[in-house]
Amino acid sequence: MKTYFLLALLAAGQAAAAGDAKVGEALFKRCASCHQVGTYAQGGFGPQLNAVVGRRAASTKDYKYSEAMRKSGLVWDEKTLAAFLRAPHDVVPGTSMRFWGIKDEQQVADLLSYLRSLH
C-alpha cells in the first residue's frame, strides 16, 4: 500500500511539472496586455513570444529591449524561462519588464507548457 501511495505522489508531481497548455493559454491572457503570439504577432509593450523556447534573449528585431536584457546572454530554455516567470528582476536585474513574477509553481508549469506550444 505504501508503494502505491508513493507512486501516486510521484505521478502527481510529474503531472504538475509537465503543465497544462490549455490552462497556460488562459493564464497567458495576463501577459497579452504586453506580449503577442500567433500569426501576426509583433513587438508592442513587450516582444512577441512565438517560438520563445530556445530563442536567444533580446533577439527579435521588432522590439527595443532594455540594455540589461541585451547584455544578459540568456537563451530562453525552460529552466531560464521558469526562473524568469518566477522573478524577472532577479534573473535579469534592470529588465524593463513590469511584472513581479508568479509564485505558484503549477501556474509556471502551465505557462511553460503553453509557451512550448507556440511556433
C-alpha positions, 0 to 999 in steps of 0.5 A: 500500500505504501508503494502505491501511495508513493507512486501516486505522489510521484505521478502527481508531481510529474503531472504538475511539472509537465503543465497544462497548455490549455490552462497556460493559454488562459493564464497567458491572457495576463501577459497579452496586455504586453506580449503577442503570439500567433500569426501576426504577432509583433513587438508592442509593450513587450516582444512577441513570444512565438517560438520563445523556447530556445530563442536567444534573449533580446533577439527579435528585431521588432522590439527595443529591449532594455540594455540589461536584457541585451547584455544578459546572454540568456537563451530562453530554455525552460529552466531560464524561462521558469526562473524568469516567470518566477522573478524577472528582476532577479534573473535579469536585474534592470529588465524593463519588464513590469511584472513581479513574477508568479509564485505558484509553481503549477501556474509556471508549469502551465505557462511553460507548457503553453509557451512550448506550444507556440511556433 
